[in-house]
Amino acid sequence: MRPGTPADARGIDEVIRAAFGADDAAHGDQVGDLWTEVRGLGLVLAELVAVEGDVVLGHVGVSHCWLDARPELVDVAMLSPLSTRPVRQREGTGTALVAAAIGAARSTGRPALFLEGSPAFYGSRGFARASTLGLLPASRRTPEAAFQVVTFDSYEDWMTGQLVYPDVWWRHDSAGLRDPDLAFLEELFARDFPTP
């Protein structure tokens, strides 16, 4: 596990496209293109890779976003994407990358790290339901149980409100989900992760 370097860019792109394109190549391309543009725009706060020799086995990105709190706009961080080569999943690489991403986000001094993802996976790795702190996702198309956060020492109680993504996430239609995936996950999460 180490910080990504410019020399890793091709391997990172390959692992993102493979992980997100395992069931749908177009989705893999969408996420790969998104991350390339996030990097190109200078929005990356941390980029970490799991490697074996010179081969990138996994990657996690942490990038800039904001929390639109009543007193002021707060710089916060977002974890996305998290990718592991499909043939190497379920070996602990993703868990190690999540822990490294939390540590990297904490070291930026930002008060919180957000994500949209599985509460079953991320909930056991340090993330909590963001709505319990009065936080709202960037899109109403994000299932409430999937919108999660880790807060750090600089987080204060007044830091509530809506998450705001940089424009690149909207240009790539990568905020929230669309039907039929949205409807399926809303039903699943309502059953397995009911609102407290």
Disulfide bonds with the S-S distance in Angstrom:
none
